[in-house]
């Protein structure tokens, strides 16, 4: 008889994303926007609002292939203002079509992934790293847990999401660990007096396990069809 997983102890969830459309340089582009509101902290590698910070929104914006702007943070901030959001937030970029995103949930954890894999490889490569502004991300992960995490657990959650991404790529038969510009953002509730604060988010912890399963399924669902 399979073991029964404990049910989540909170009803707070990541709001559904909005799919926005704009025309930029003659090209029709999309973006996903989450209006979180107050009470959320994020940890991310995003070009705008990266690190550990309070965030009220998350934007994953598609940009044109061959993106050449050298002010991506300002660009993303302008797109967020155009969408009507204010306050601190996180902005990610990708050349992949974000309207083809995939999402998954597991016991209160949620993940949404946009993916392009035309430029992929292994992280430990003998090639020299490039200085300057990185190109737009190709596999972008936005995930959320409806509980509060310590700073260390937030970093642990990024590790867990990344491990789950690599597992999904291998399960899909891809000989790679990702693309050179992958980005991740994990949101969790802001700690409050009297509320439980979780110190672990590794893949065998209560919430890390849920996060890993959600990210794994979302990455598999977002990978483009290959010939």
C-alpha angles and dihedrals in degrees: 000000000000118000116257114237115228114253120246115268097220137056097209112117140177108269116247115268124249118224110223127192129204139164114234125175088347094306127114108232135177137213136190117223128191115194099204100169121201124330101056133110123196135199114197149148089225121142089231119046094000124165123038112325146135109270134186098186143018124210125192105188128191115223131186121278109262092033108189107176114124095203103064094153091055090045092053092045089054092050090051092051090049088054090054101248123137136185128041119336148152125256125194129180133208138171089215120100102262092195085074093061124140129212137195138182133204123181095325097323115112133191133184119191135189115193143188119168105181090113108042140140146132123309095229099063128156090226117111117253119248121240124222133031114357121234118255114288119263104196106036120183122196112182137166139198120198093222136075119262132194117243090258091050090051089056088045089054091056089052091049093049091049093049090050090050092053091047090053092049091052092045088054090056096252118145097219146077094226140290127303093253106041115148134196137195124185120188125200134170120277111254113258133191110272095011122116114263115204118217099190136054102164119135094267096046120099097259098025090060091053091046092050094051093047093049092045093054094042093052091049090050094048099049110110120243113267127207 
